[in-house]
Amino acid sequence: MAGIVHDAVTLAPLPAPGVRPYDLVHVHVADPRIRWTLANFTVHRLEGVTAVSLLDLVAMAKEDLQLEAAGGPAMTAT
């Protein structure tokens, strides 16, 4: 992902390592800084995804919690 990384405490944008202070920083999805990175790309098209309503997401989360509480495997995205 590319964007501007922000300080976790002050929420201020951090300077990029490049010449310009607000250049985009490429942050890997496993990098802990990703939580504090404001992405700077626009998604124009999604392919191979299924639309899910908020109510469906809540129901899936409840089912997942019930499975975990019963000692079963949690649902995984495929």
N, C-alpha and C positions, 0 to 999 in steps of 0.2 A: 504494500500500500504506500502511497505517497501523500504527504500532507505536511502540516505544520505541527510539530510536537510541542505540547504545553507542559509547564511545570506542574507536578502533581499537588503541590502545596499552594502555590500562589495563583495557579491557573493562567499565568502569563505565558505568552508564546516564547519558546526557547530559540536562541539564535541558531541558524543552520550552520553546518560546518563549511559551507561555501563562501563565496565572496559577498553575496547579498544576504542580509540578515534574515529575510523571510523566504529563502529558496525552499523548495519542497525537499523533504527528507524521506528517503525510501526506508520503510520500517517493515521488517518481516513479521508475518502473523504470529510467530512464536516469541517475538521480542516483547518484553513487558511494557515498553513505551507505547505499544499500539493502543493501549487504553486511553492514552493522553494525546493521541494524534487525530487532528481534525482532517479528514480525508479531503482531497481536492480533485476528485474525479467525478464526472457525472455518468451515471449508468443510462445508456440509451436503449438498451434492449437486453432482456433476460431470456435465455433459452434453456429448456430442460428443467424447468422449475414448476412446481404446483402451487397455485394460490391457496392460502389457508386463511380462514377467518380468525379473528381474535378469539372468539368463543371456542373454536376448534383447538387453538393453541392452549387455552386454559384447560380444556378437557384432557388434552394429551399430557400436560404437565401434571395434572392431578393423578392420572393413570400411572405416570412414571414414578411419582412419589409413592403411590400405593404398592407398586411392584418392588421398589427399593425397600420399603418398610417390611414387606413380606419376605425379603431375602432373595428375591428374583432379580434377574438382570434388568437394567434400565433400558428403556427404548433408545434406539440409536437411529440417527438420520442416515438414510441411504441415498 
